[in-house]
Amino acid sequence: MKKKIPLLLASTLTASMLLGACSYQKDDAKAKGKEDATSSSNGKQILNLTELSEIPSMDASLASDSASSTALNNTMEGLYRTGKDQKRMPGVAEDFQKLDDGKKYIFKLRKDAKWSNGEPVTAKDFVYSWKRAVNPDTKATYSYIMFDIKNAEKIHKKELPADQLGVKAIDDYTLEVELDNPVPYFVDLTVYPVFYPLNENFVKAQGDKFGLEANTTLYNGPFVMSDWKHEQSFQFKKNPSYWDNKTVKIEEINFNIVKNTSTDVNLYETNSIDRAALTSEFVDKFRQSSEFHTRKEAGVAYLRFNQSNQYLSNKNLRKAISMSFDRDNIAKVILNNGAIGAYGFVGKDFVEGPNKKDFRAENGKLVETNPKEAKKLWETAKKELGTDKIELEFLNFDNEDAKKVGEFLKGEIEKNLPGLSIKIKQQPFAQKNKLEDSQQYDIAFGIWGPDFPDPISYLDMFVTNGSQNKTGYSNQKYDELILKAKTDTKDLQARWNNLLEVEKMLIKEDAVITPIFQKGSAYIVKDAVKDIIPINYGGRLTYKWASVEQK
């Protein structure tokens, strides 16, 4: 599976960092009853929340950012959805059969799944949606995640017509999917918006307006969107047509777009909202409160080294930099939000193998903080490169938390590797992405989160010419092991062992990247509010199980 620009994941993982000017409208908030955020005193199940940014589109095929995917997760539903425990659970599908050694799936759909206009959700809705997503004319950013489906990649490259996609409706409630090769995590992929169904008649009737307004979108999830005031606010209401609406307790959720953490916290303290994300400077203020929470996430921050750089092509220099800074200090002191130091690329407590062992625990620490050894490697690198002084540019995100991390790394590297100077270049997300895509950087700060619960979701991005490689790294053995892990799934333990070896090759042997920290998040939520669930896949938060405890 070739990864393209992962805007959804990058947006999700840097959400707490991408904070700018405030756009909160106080009058609008009051009009929505913000005087009592949790509504626990009047018996209503209403939440008042904020979102970091405008939702670009409610078209499930086009979702490529945190705001869109989170909104879609709560208003739409695919074959499966992410549950409270971060594992997949049935959505529109009641069950599935795996046939032909894992190359074919038969999904049985529930007959009580309905669109918000009352029409049934059928297998044809999935067939239409998936064919639309892989059609290159749709320009679906996340179409790559469907490339395991038979002929999907060829259709996307315009080598085959869309009707050759390996998906068909056997009848209204039976969906057949064929894959090019067995993929052990395929069903897990179906929690993503790009796999959601779409009602063909409705989509075509809306034309270019589909997904751009509350009333030009059709819903089949726990909530429906209403009252969407672009760049200001939007609202969810409980969907009476949702098959599992008895589980949904919340009647209404009011969102205002607030891009500044200080404003968010102020709204929370004045009981205008029920939940607020915290950046590092606010953590200590709330740490002792019963309303304060932290969470370790699956995303991992790392440094990527441009191997086409005349200096960073030297492995000893890359290893020296990797050993020169304290990861735990960054996580615990600078970020202070539940993050932990990262010593591998695959996140801790993320996925277990066939032997029930956590990947991170089994593969251990692949990097260390060792200034003394770093100096030795630095001296060796200087001799090999024929120079005593080197200046490298560090490409960074343009937000406060990233700036703090960057300044710390610069200080540690320059202190422990005298003669090496780091020049920080902060760029907006989109521009930073362009510079990395064209390898116009020396060292870059990256954050990556998995698309699905399998180590390969971290590791396959560094294959030769991979769209997310961005380092110039090429290793034939690495490529072969990744390909084998994708296509040979008969011996799952052997596959697992290959992925353990791949991660060691990437970090310990070749020092292509060096991990910094595993992302965490800190937030405050009113004690009366229960079960707003953070999720790792297919969005950021889900409100299906949320409720307001009545006083």
N, C-alpha and C positions, 0 to 999 in steps of 0.2 A: 504494500500500500504506500504510494508516494504521497507525502504530506505537502500541501500547499500552504499559503499564508494562513496561519491559525488565528485569525482575528478574534474569534469567539474566546479561545482559551487565553490568548494574550490579554484581552480585555478583562476577562474574569480574574486572572491572576494578578493583574496590576490595578485592580479596581480601587484598592485602598490607597494607591499611590497617585492615581490620575484625578486629582482634585484641584479645581480652579475657582473662578469667580462664582458667586452665589446667584441663583436665578429664582429663588423662592418668592412666591407671591402671597403675602400675608392675607390680603383681603380674600383671595380665593380659598386659602386654608380655612379661614373662619367660616366661609360660606358652607364648607363641608363639615362643620361641627367639630373643629379641632380643639374646642375648649376642654374636652374631656377625651384624651387620646384613646384610652382603652374601652370607653363606653361601658365599663364594668358597673357603673352606678345606675345605669338606666336599663339594664337587661338586654342591650343590643350586642350582637356579635359583629363589631366593626373594628377594623384596624386602620390606623393612620401611619403611613410610612413615607420614606423618601427613596428616590432613585437617583443615581449619579448622573445619568445622561438621558437624552431623548431616545426613544425607541426608533431606530432607523426604519424598520419594517416589521410587520406581523405576517409576512409571507414566509412560511416554514422553509421553503426551498432556499431562501436567501439569508437566513439567520447566520450571522458570522460575528456576533458580539454578545457581550454579557447581558445588556439590557433586553435585546430581542429574545435571546434564548431563554432568559428567566421568565419573561412575559409569556412566551409560547409554552413553556413547561407548565404554566398554571392555567392556561386557557385551551390548550390542545393536549392530545394524547396519542402516542404511537402504539405499536404492538405491545411494547413494554415501557415501564417508567422506572425511575430510580426511587427506591423505597427509603424508609426511615433509616435503615441499616446500611445504606449506600449500595445495596444489592438490587438487582433487577427484580421487578414484580409485575404480574400481569396487568396490562392496560386494556387495549381493545382485543388483544389475543387472550383466549382462555388457556391455551396450551399449544404445544408444537411437537412434531415428530421429526427426528433426524434420520435421514435415509442415505443410501448410496455412500456409506463410509464418511458421512458428514458433508457431502457435496450438494445435498438437497434437503430443504426444510419444508414441512407442511404446517402452516399455522391455522388453527381453528379460531375463528373470530366469534365474539359474543354477539348474540342477536339483539341485546338491549342497548347496544352502543348507538347513540344518535347524535346528529348534528344539532346545533342550537336552533335551527329552523324546523326541527322535528323529523327530518329525513334520516333514514338508517345509514350508519357508517358501514360500508361494504368493502370486500376485497378489491373491487374495481377502483375505489378511492386510493388505495395504496399503489396499485399498478399505475394509475395516472400520475400520482405524485412522484413516484420513483423515476419513471421515464422522463418526466419534466425536469427533475433535478439533474440527471446525467446528460441531458441535452445541452450541448455547449452554448447554445443561444440563450439559455436561462441565466448563465453566468453565476451558478451556485458555487460559492466559495468552498463549501463543505462537500461538494460532489465526490472528491477524492475518497471520502470515507466509505463510499458505496462501491469502490472499484473491485471488491472481492466478488460482487455479483457477476454472473456470467455475462461477458461482452460489455460490461459497463464502461471500462476504460476505452475500449475500441469505439464505442458510441461517442464518448466524450471527445475522442480524437477525430471524429467524423469518418471513421473507417467503416462503420456499420450504421444502419438506421436504428432509431430508438425502439422499433417494434421487435428488435432482436434481443432486447434485455431479458435476462433470465428470470422473469417474474410474470406470473399469470394468475388470473382468478379462475379457479376450478368451478366455483359457484359463488354466490353472494357472500358466503361466510367461510370460504376455504381459499387460502392464499398459498401458492407454491413458489418457492424461491430456489433457483439453482446457482451454485457458486462455481468459479473456475477451479478452485482448490478447497479442500476442507479448511475451515477457519474456526478454531475452538471458541473464539470470543464473538462470533457473528451476532448472536441474539443480543448480546450486551450493547452492540452498536445501535440497536433499534430504539434506544431511549433518546437519541439525538433528533432535533427538530427536522433535519433534512429527511428523516425516515417517516415523518408524520403523514397521515393521509390528507388528501385535498379533494374537495368536491368539484369535479370537473365543470359541471354546469355553472356553479356559482363563480368559480375562478374566471371562466371565460366571459360570463355576464358582466363582471366588474372591470375586465380589461386591465389597463395600466393602473387603475386605482386600487386593484386588489392588494390588501394588506397595508394600505396607507391610512385608513381611517377605521374607527371602531365599527362602523356599519358597512364597511366594504371587506370585512373579514368574517369567516364562518368558523365556529368553535365547536369542539367536541370534548373539552376538558372540564375540570372542576369549576372554572369561572368563565365568564364572558367579559370582554372589555367594553366599557362605556365611557362617555364624557371625556374623550381624548383631546386635550388642548395642547397642541404641539409646543414643545420646549417649556411647558409650564406644569402640566399635571395630566393624570389619567386615573381611571377608576376600574376596579374589577367588581363584578357582582356574581353571586352564586348562580351556577348554571342549572336550572331546573331540569334540563334534558340530559344531564350527565348521568351515566348508568350507575355510578356509585355516589350519587348526591347525598345519600343518607350519612356518609362518612364526613362530608364537608359541613363544618359548623359555622364558619365565617360567612356572614351575609354580604359584607361589603368591605372593600379595601380601597382607601383613598391614598394616592401617591402624589407627592409634589417633587419636582426635579430640583435637587439641591446638590451643588457641586463642591461645596466647601464644608470640611469637617467641623470647623468652629460653629458654623451656622447650624449644622445638624445637631451638634451637642446642645447648643442653646435651645433649639426647638424641643429636644428631649427633656431638658431640665425644666422647661415651662409647660410640660405635659401636652405639647402639641403633636408629638409623634410617639410611637410605641417602641421603636428600635433605632439604634444608631451605630454605625460602624465607627471604630476608633483608630486613629493613627497613633504613633508611639508617644507623642507629647501628651496625650490625654489618658494613657493607661493608668499611670500611678494615681491620678485623681479619683478613679472609680474602682481601683483594684480590690478594695475591701468591701465593696457593695455587693449585696446579694444579686443585684441586677447585672453584674459584670461577668463576662464569659470569654474564654479563649478557645480556639480550635486549631488543631494541626491539620493542614491541608495537603493535598497530594502534589502540588506544584513545587518545583525545585528551581532555585536561582543559581546561576552559574556564570563563569567567565568563558567565552569562546575565543580561541586564538586563531587569527588569520595566518594560515600556514604559507600563504604566498608572500608574507612579509619577510624581508631579508634576514631579520633577526629572529622572529618567532618561528621560522622554519627549523630553528635549533631546538631539539627536544630538551636539552639540559636547561635552557632558558625557561621554557614552559614549566618544567618541573620545579625550578627554583621559585618562580612566581607562585606556583601552587602551594608550596611549603611555607611561604613567607607571611601569612596572615592567619589570625585566630577566628575561625568560623563561629565558635560558641559565643565569643564576645559580640560579634555582629548580631547574632540572633537574640541573645539575652539582654544586651545593654542598648544597642542602637535601635533595634526593632521593637523589642520588649512587648511582643503581641502574640505570643504562643509559637513563634517560629523556633526551629531548632537548627543547630549546625548540621550541614549536610556533608557526608563523607562518601557518597556515591550518587549516581544520577537517578536511579529508581528510588522513589520515596519510601520512607519507613512506614510500616503498618499499612501498606497499600495493597499488596497482593501476595497470596500464598501459593506455593507450588503443589504438585501432586503429592509431595511428602508432607504437606501442611506446614511447611516452614516459610516464614516471611522472607521475601527476596532480599531485603536489606540486611536482615539479621544473618542470613546464610552467606551472603557475599562479603559481609564485614566492611571495615573502613578501607577505602581505596586511596585515600589521601590523608595527610597529617600536617599538623603545624609543627615545623622544626626549623627555626631560623638558622641554627648552626649548620645543618645539612644544606639548607637553601643557599647559604653563603658559599659552600664548597661547589655546589652545582653552578652557581653564578660565576665563580672564578673559572671553572672549566669552560663554561659557555663563552666567556670573554676571550679566552685563548683560542677557542675554535672559530670564533667570529672575527678575531683580529682587531678588537677594539676594547677600550676601557670605559667608554661612555655610550649610553644608548638612551634615546628618548622615544617613548611609545605613546600613542594617543589612545585614550580610554573612552569609547563611545557609550554614553549613558542615557537613561530616561531623563526627562526634564521635570521631575517632581521632587518634593522635599525628602521623602524617605530614601529614594534612590540617590539623591545628592549626598545624604549622610553616609550611606554605604560606600559610595564612590570616594568620598574624602577620606574615610577610614582606610580603604584599600590602598589609596595613593600613599598615605602616611606610613602604613606598615611596609609596603613594598619598597619605598624609597629608603626607609630606615634600615631594613634588613638586607637590602641589595644596593649598597652605595655605588653610585655611578649610573644607576638606572633611574631615569626621571619619567614620571607619568603626567601627561597633559590631559585633563578631563574635557570632553566635548559632550555637553548635554543637548539632546535633540527631542523634539516632539515625536510621539510614537510613530506616526506615519513616515516621517522623514528618516528616523532611525532605522525603520524597517527597510526603506529603500537603500540606504547606505550599506546595510548588512547584506541585502540581496545581491548587490553589485560588488561585495567584498571591499568596500571603501572604508576600511577601519583597520586598526591594529588589534586591540582587545575590545570586546563588547560585552556588556552586561545583558544576559538573557534570562528569561523566566519561561519554563516549560511545564505544562500540566498534561496529564494523560488524557487521551480521547476515550479510553475504555480500560477495564481492569486487567491489563496484561503488560508485562515488562517491555514487550516489543513496542508499545505505544511511546515509550521514551527513546528506545534504542535504534529504531529503524530510520530515524531522521538523519543519521550520519553515514548512510550508504553513499557510495560514489555518485556524485551529481544529484543527490537527493535535494528536493526543493527547500528543505529546512537545514541542510548541511551548513552552508554559508561559511565554511572554514577552509575549503579546498582539500579537506581530508579525503584520502582514497586508500583503501586497504582491501585487497582482493579477498583475503581470508575473512575479514569482517563482513564483506558483502555476501560471501558464500554462506556464512553461518546465519545471517539474517534471512536470506532466501530460504534456507533449509527450515528455519523456525516458522516461516510463513506457509510452506508447502508440505512439509513432512510432519504430520501431527499424529502419527500412529503410536509412537513412543513418547508420551508426554513428559516423562522424567528426563529422557535424553534431550528433548527440546528445551526443557528448563535448564539443564546443565549447559547447553550451548549459549543460552542467554546470559547465564552467569559469566561465562567466558568472554562473551562479547563486551559486557560492561567493564570487565577488568582490562580488556584490550583498549577500550576507548579512553579510560581514565588513568589506570596505573601504568600501562605499558607505553601507550602512544601520547598520553597527556594532550589529547585533542581539546578537551575542555577541563575545567576544574569546578566542582560544585562549591557553593557558598552556604546556602541555607535552604531548608525546607520551609515553605511558606506557612505562616500562621495568620490567624485573624482574631482580632479582639473586638468585642461589641458589647453594648448594653441593651437590655430588653426589659420592659416592665414585668414585674413578678406575676402579674395577672395574666400575661400572655404566655400561652403554652404552645409548644410544638411547631414553631416556625423552623423548618428543617433545612440546614445548609446541605447542599448536595455537591458531589464531585463531578457529575456527568450530566450534560444536557441542560445546564442552567446554573444558577447560583443559590437560589432559595426556592423552596416549595411551600405553599400555604394550604395544601389539601387537608392536612391534619391539624392545622392551627385552630386555636380556640381562645376565648377570653373567659377567664375564671370569674364568675359573678360574686360580688360582695354580699 
